[in-house]
Amino acid sequence: MKISNPLVRGFYTGLLAGIIGGVPLPIFRIIEAMIELYGAVPHLVTYDFLIFHLGYAVGLHGLLGAIWGVIYSILYDGIPGKGIKKGFVYGCIVFFISDIYIASTNLSLGLLTWIEEYFIWTSQWAVGGAQLWIIYGIVLGALYKRWSL
Amino acid sequence: MKRAIVAGPIAGFVSGVVDLIFSISGLFGMFSVFPAFFPVDTQTLAINFITVGVIWGSIWGILYALFYEHIPAKGIKKGIVYGLIIWLIAPLNNWTTSAAFGYYLWAIPYAVTSFFSICITYGILIGYLYKK
């Protein structure tokens, strides 16, 4: 498949990359619960939760992925690397600006109030998004180049 | 790059102040939001918003300088476009996830307040303060 308009290409490749990145998310939740990672929620990891989580992960990350795919196409020439490497770098940037930003706001509130939930959310955001957005970036980088004319 | 290192924290500081004003004033009623799920006093909120604003304002400022040539438009408009990009990446994940898990009453005002503080305030200031 070839798409000439870079914004449209960014949208579709981002959508697909977001969905692919979102699919393994429930598996990561199970692994986190099994290794008793700080911030994991083993009591919530039920069949219903995982089904809901899969729907949330695929739906929401498909949407976010599509929006961020358009941004990828705008900033494309400024991102270091080529092909998959470029996508990987972009995935790391997105993870840093998005999930680490949210984790840091929770960490800041946690350090100021010493309420444990903020530290739990810090851990969830810092760990939870890493695998997702790195997979997203790699798939985006590969597809975006493949679908260009 | 030096100008970005100066411009970023200034824009981030003002952005943090705007966040604080929105959060504690009840401005526009529906936009009012306490950014925490637990009650936090105003002083703590102020320290939190301003610290986070200055730190992330600096980081976004450096990224602005790095991607400057690739962001569409010129001057303040370029800053607003960049502010929109940051708003679409940084807080979007948080409030959409919160909404998906049922915290609509927190997510919607957070989206609106962060739009004003990041996209509008930070974007205008970084566009005004940093030019190549």
Interface residues (C-beta under 8 A of the other chain):
Chain A: Y56 G59 L60 L63 L64 I67 W68 I71 I74 L75 Y76 D77 G78 I93 V94 I97 S98 D99 Y101 I102 S104 T105 S108 L109 L112 T113 I115 E117 G129
Chain B: P35 A36 F37 F38 V40 T44 I47 N48 T51 V52 I55 W56 I59 W60 L63 L66 F67 E69 H70 I71 P72 I85 I86 L88 I89 A90 P91 L92 N93 N94 T96 T97 A100 F101
